[in-house]
C-alpha cells in the first residue's frame, strides 16, 4: 500500500450540511485506508467533523472571519502545506478554491486540484470583485501546470471554458456519485407525512435559494390546488437556505400551508423520495444534481427544469420530463400530467434506475485515484 500512498489536504469552506460536503466525506471514507488525508476548513461549521475523526482523519480549522485576516490566513496555510509536505491540495467550493489555490501555488512540490461543483451565474456579474475572481481562475488554472480542475458535469466544464476561458485540457469531467450504501439515507422508524394512496405527493430537494426556482413551484401548486379534482396535491419542501423564512411567509400569505410543508434539511432523503409520487427540481442552474440521481435510484418519477446539467441526466420521454425554466404554466401542466397518469411512469422509473447505476461511488473513486496518481507521477518524472 505504501507505494501508492499519497498525502492529501482537502480544503472546503466549511463542514456543514451540503452536497459538496457529503461528496467529500464519502470520498474520504473510500480513500483514508490507502492515503494520508487531512481535511481543512475555514468557517466554524463542524457537522461532519466527528465522522472524519471516527475514520482517523485529522481536521484543521483555519479561522477566517473578515477580509483583513486574509494575508495571515494565507501565510499560515502555506506554512502548514509546506511543513506537512502534501502531495495534493484538493479544494472544494469557491472560497476554499481561492484561498487554497493561492496558498499552495508557491509551494514547490504540491499539485492543486479544484472541484467545480456548479455553473454559478453569480460569477458572471459585472462588478469588480467578480471580474477579479474570473481573472484569478483564468490566470491560476491556465498559467500554472500544477493546477487543474475537476468538473462534476460536462455543463460545468463548458461553463468554465466559455465564461472563464479555461483551457479545455485543464479540466477533467468526473461526475458526482450516489453512495448506495449510506445508512443515513433511510430510517427504520420513518413515518410518511402523507398517505400516498390518498394524496399526490411531490417532493423537492434543493437549497432554499433564488436560483432553485421554488417560487415557480409554489405558484404551480397554487394553480393546481384550485381545481377541486386535483386538490389532493401536497408538496414537501426539503432543504434550508437564506430564503427559508421568506418562502414560508410567501406560502402562508397565499394560504398554502395545508398544501406545502417545509421539513428543512433531512439526512434520510431516500425515505422521502420513496414515499412521494413525483420529484421536482425547478432550478435555473445546477452543477450536477445528486437529488435527481437519487430519485432515479428510488424509482421516483422526475420532472425538472431544462437547464444544461439536468438535460445531461434526463432524456425527455425516456427517464423523465423537462419543463422550460421559469414557465409556471408549463410546469403546472406537466405536474397535472403526472397526476392524471398521462405519462409512462413505469418506463421512466425503470430507465432512471438503470441509468443511476452508472454513478456508483466505487467507479468515481477509482477514476479519482487514478487521476491523482497520474498527476503526481508526472511531477516525480521531471
C-alpha positions in Angstrom: 0.0 0.0 0.0 2.8 2.4 0.8 4.0 2.7 -2.8 0.6 4.2 -3.8 0.1 6.3 -0.7 -0.5 10.0 -1.3 -0.6 12.7 1.2 -3.7 14.8 0.5 -5.0 18.0 2.0 -8.7 18.5 1.3 -9.8 22.1 1.8 -13.5 23.1 1.9 -15.2 26.3 3.0 -17.0 24.6 6.0 -18.0 21.1 7.2 -21.8 22.0 7.3 -24.5 20.1 5.6 -24.5 20.2 1.8 -23.9 18.3 -1.4 -20.2 19.2 -1.7 -19.6 18.3 1.9 -21.4 15.0 1.6 -19.3 14.2 -1.5 -16.1 15.0 0.3 -17.0 12.7 3.3 -17.9 9.8 1.0 -14.6 10.2 -0.9 -12.6 10.4 2.3 -14.3 7.2 3.5 -13.0 5.4 0.5 -9.5 6.8 0.4 -8.4 7.1 4.0 -7.1 3.5 4.4 -4.8 3.9 1.4 -3.8 7.5 1.7 -2.8 10.0 4.3 -5.7 12.6 4.4 -6.2 15.8 6.3 -9.4 18.0 5.9 -9.1 21.7 6.4 -12.0 24.2 6.7 -12.4 28.0 7.2 -15.9 28.5 8.7 -16.7 27.2 12.2 -19.3 24.7 11.0 -18.4 21.2 12.1 -21.3 18.8 11.3 -19.0 16.2 9.6 -16.0 16.6 11.9 -16.9 13.7 14.3 -17.4 11.4 11.3 -14.0 12.3 10.0 -12.3 11.8 13.4 -14.0 8.4 13.7 -12.3 7.4 10.4 -9.0 8.6 11.9 -8.8 11.6 9.6 -7.3 14.7 11.1 -9.1 18.0 10.6 -7.6 21.5 10.7 -9.6 24.7 11.3 -8.2 27.8 9.8 -10.4 30.7 11.2 -11.4 33.3 8.6 -14.0 35.9 9.7 -13.1 39.0 7.8 -11.1 40.1 4.7 -8.3 41.8 6.7 -7.3 38.3 8.0 -6.6 37.0 4.5 -2.8 37.7 4.4 -2.2 36.0 7.8 -4.5 33.1 6.7 -2.6 32.6 3.5 0.7 32.7 5.3 -0.5 30.2 7.9 -2.0 27.8 5.4 1.1 28.0 3.1 3.4 27.2 6.0 1.1 24.2 7.0 1.2 22.8 3.4 4.9 23.2 3.2 5.6 21.7 6.6 3.4 18.7 6.1 4.7 18.0 2.6 1.4 17.3 1.0 1.4 15.8 -2.5 -2.0 17.2 -3.4 -4.1 20.1 -2.2 -7.7 19.4 -3.4 -10.2 22.3 -2.9 -14.0 22.3 -2.8 -16.3 25.4 -3.2 -15.3 28.9 -4.3 -14.0 30.3 -1.0 -11.7 27.3 -0.5 -10.7 27.3 -4.1 -9.4 30.9 -3.9 -7.7 30.6 -0.5 -6.3 27.1 -1.0 -5.0 27.6 -4.5 -3.4 30.9 -3.7 -1.7 29.5 -0.6 -0.4 26.4 -2.4 0.8 28.0 -5.6 4.2 28.9 -4.2 4.8 25.5 -2.5 7.1 23.7 -4.9 6.1 20.0 -4.6 2.3 20.2 -4.3 -0.2 19.6 -7.1 -3.5 21.6 -6.8 -7.0 20.3 -7.8 -10.2 22.3 -7.5 -13.6 20.6 -8.0 -16.1 22.7 -9.9 -19.5 21.8 -8.3 -21.7 24.2 -10.2 -22.3 26.5 -13.1 -22.5 29.6 -10.9 -24.4 32.5 -12.6 -23.1 34.9 -9.9 -19.6 34.6 -11.4 -20.9 36.4 -14.5 -21.9 39.6 -12.6 -20.2 42.8 -13.8 -18.9 44.1 -10.5 -15.1 44.4 -9.9 -14.9 41.5 -7.4 -16.5 39.1 -9.9 -14.2 40.2 -12.7 -11.2 39.7 -10.4 -12.4 36.2 -9.5 -12.8 35.3 -13.1 -9.3 36.7 -13.8 -7.9 34.8 -10.9 -9.3 31.5 -12.2 -8.2 32.3 -15.7 -4.6 33.0 -14.7 -4.0 30.4 -12.0 -5.5 27.5 -13.9 -4.2 28.3 -17.4 -0.7 29.5 -16.5 0.3 27.0 -13.8 0.9 23.4 -14.8 0.4 22.3 -11.2 -3.2 23.5 -11.2 -6.2 21.5 -12.7 -9.9 21.4 -12.4 -12.4 18.5 -11.9 -15.9 19.4 -13.1 -18.9 17.4 -11.8 -20.6 17.5 -15.2 -20.0 18.4 -18.8 -22.1 21.5 -18.4 -19.9 22.7 -15.5 -16.9 22.2 -17.7 -18.5 24.1 -20.6 -19.3 27.0 -18.3 -15.6 27.3 -17.2 -14.4 27.2 -20.9 -17.0 29.7 -22.1 -17.2 32.2 -19.3 -13.8 31.9 -17.6 -11.8 31.0 -20.7 -10.2 28.0 -19.0 -8.3 25.8 -21.5 -10.2 22.5 -22.2 -7.3 20.3 -21.4 -7.0 21.7 -17.9 -10.5 20.4 -16.9 -11.5 16.8 -16.4 -15.1 15.7 -16.0 -15.7 13.5 -13.1 -19.4 13.0 -12.4 -20.7 13.0 -8.8 -22.0 9.7 -7.5 -24.6 8.2 -5.2 -23.5 6.4 -2.1 -25.9 3.5 -2.4 -24.8 2.0 0.9 -25.2 5.2 3.1 -27.3 4.1 6.1 -28.3 7.7 6.9 -30.4 7.9 3.7 -33.2 5.8 5.3 -34.6 5.3 8.8 -36.3 2.2 10.1 -38.9 4.3 12.1 -39.7 6.7 9.3 -43.4 7.7 9.1 -44.5 9.3 5.8 -46.2 12.7 6.2 -49.0 11.8 3.8 -50.8 8.7 2.7 -49.6 8.0 -0.9 -52.9 6.3 -1.7 -54.8 9.4 -0.7 -52.6 12.3 -1.8 -50.4 13.1 -4.8 -47.1 13.9 -3.1 -44.5 16.0 -4.7 -41.0 16.3 -3.1 -38.4 19.0 -3.8 -34.8 18.6 -2.5 -32.9 21.8 -3.0 -31.3 24.7 -1.1 -33.8 27.5 -0.4 -32.0 30.0 -2.7 -33.4 32.2 -5.5 -31.8 30.2 -8.3 -33.5 27.0 -7.3 -36.9 28.2 -8.6 -39.1 27.5 -5.6 -41.4 30.4 -6.3 -42.4 28.8 -9.7 -43.1 25.6 -7.8 -45.2 27.3 -5.2 -47.2 29.1 -7.8 -47.7 25.9 -9.8 -49.1 24.1 -6.8 -51.3 27.1 -6.1 -52.7 26.9 -9.7 -53.3 23.2 -9.4 -54.9 23.0 -6.0 -57.7 25.4 -7.1 -59.1 22.6 -9.3 -61.2 20.6 -7.0 -60.4 17.2 -8.6 -56.7 17.9 -8.1 -56.8 19.4 -4.6 -55.2 16.3 -3.2 -51.8 17.7 -4.2 -49.2 18.0 -1.5 -45.6 19.4 -1.7 -42.8 18.5 0.7 -40.0 21.1 0.5 -36.7 19.7 1.8 -33.7 21.9 2.3 -32.5 25.0 4.1 -31.0 28.3 3.0 -31.1 32.1 3.1 -34.7 32.3 1.8 -36.3 29.9 4.3 -38.3 32.5 6.3 -39.2 34.4 3.1 -40.6 31.3 1.4 -42.5 30.2 4.5 -44.1 33.6 4.7 -45.0 33.5 1.0 -46.7 30.2 1.3 -48.6 31.3 4.4 -49.7 34.6 2.7 -51.1 32.6 -0.2 -52.9 30.3 2.2 -51.0 27.2 1.0 -50.0 25.9 4.4 -52.2 22.9 4.0 -50.6 22.0 0.7 -46.9 22.9 1.1 -44.9 21.5 4.0 -41.3 22.6 4.9 -39.2 19.9 6.5 -35.8 21.6 6.5 -32.6 19.6 5.9 -33.1 15.8 6.3 -30.4 13.1 6.2 -32.9 10.4 5.3 -33.6 11.5 1.7 -34.5 8.1 0.3 -37.4 7.8 2.8 -39.0 11.0 1.5 -38.3 10.1 -2.2 -39.8 6.6 -1.9 -42.9 7.8 -0.2 -43.6 10.5 -2.9 -45.4 10.4 -6.2 -43.1 12.8 -8.0 -39.7 14.5 -7.6 -39.4 18.1 -9.0 -36.4 20.4 -9.4 -37.2 23.9 -10.7 -33.7 25.3 -10.6 -32.1 27.8 -13.1 -28.7 26.1 -12.9 -27.1 23.0 -11.4 -23.6 21.5 -11.4 -24.9 18.0 -11.3 -28.0 17.2 -9.2 -27.4 14.3 -6.8 -31.1 14.6 -5.9 -32.1 13.7 -9.5 -29.9 10.6 -9.4 -31.2 9.6 -6.0 -34.8 9.9 -7.4 -33.8 7.6 -10.2 -32.4 5.2 -7.8 -35.5 5.3 -5.6 -37.7 4.8 -8.7 -39.5 8.1 -8.1 -40.7 9.9 -11.3 -38.7 13.0 -12.2 -39.8 16.4 -13.5 -37.1 19.1 -13.8 -36.3 22.4 -15.4 -34.4 22.3 -18.7 -31.0 23.7 -17.6 -28.0 22.2 -19.2 -27.0 20.0 -16.3 -30.4 18.4 -16.0 -30.5 17.8 -19.7 -27.3 15.7 -19.3 -29.1 13.4 -16.9 -32.7 13.4 -18.1 -33.7 12.3 -21.5 -37.2 13.6 -22.3 -39.7 10.8 -22.6 -37.2 8.1 -21.6 -36.5 8.6 -17.9 -38.5 11.7 -17.0 -39.9 15.0 -18.2 -38.4 18.5 -18.7 -40.1 21.9 -18.5 -38.8 25.4 -19.5 -37.3 27.1 -16.5 -39.5 29.9 -15.2 -42.6 28.8 -17.2 -45.1 28.3 -14.4 -48.0 27.4 -16.7 -46.0 24.7 -18.4 -44.6 23.5 -15.1 -48.2 23.2 -13.7 -49.5 21.5 -16.8 -46.8 18.8 -16.6 -47.4 18.2 -12.9 -51.0 17.7 -13.8 -49.9 15.3 -16.5 -48.4 13.1 -13.8 -51.4 13.4 -11.6 -53.7 12.4 -14.4 -51.5 9.4 -15.4 -50.7 10.8 -18.9 -47.0 9.7 -18.7 -45.5 6.2 -18.9 -44.2 6.4 -15.3 -43.3 2.7 -15.2 -40.9 3.2 -18.1 -39.5 6.4 -16.7 -38.6 4.8 -13.3 -37.2 1.6 -14.8 -34.9 3.6 -17.2 -34.0 6.0 -14.4 -33.0 3.2 -12.0 -30.8 1.6 -14.7 -29.2 4.9 -15.5 -28.4 5.7 -11.8 -26.3 2.5 -11.5 -23.6 4.2 -13.6 -23.0 6.8 -10.9 -21.5 4.5 -8.3 -19.2 5.6 -5.5 -16.7 2.8 -6.4 -16.4 4.0 -10.1 -15.9 7.6 -9.0 -13.2 6.8 -6.5 -11.3 4.5 -9.0 -11.2 7.3 -11.6 -10.3 10.0 -9.0 -7.5 7.8 -7.5 -6.1 7.1 -11.0 -6.1 10.8 -11.8 -4.3 11.8 -8.6 -1.6 9.2 -9.2 -1.2 10.3 -12.8 -0.5 13.9 -11.9 1.8 13.1 -9.1 3.8 10.7 -11.3 4.3 13.5 -13.8 5.8 15.6 -11.1 8.2 12.8 -10.0 9.4 12.2 -13.5 10.6 15.8 -14.0 
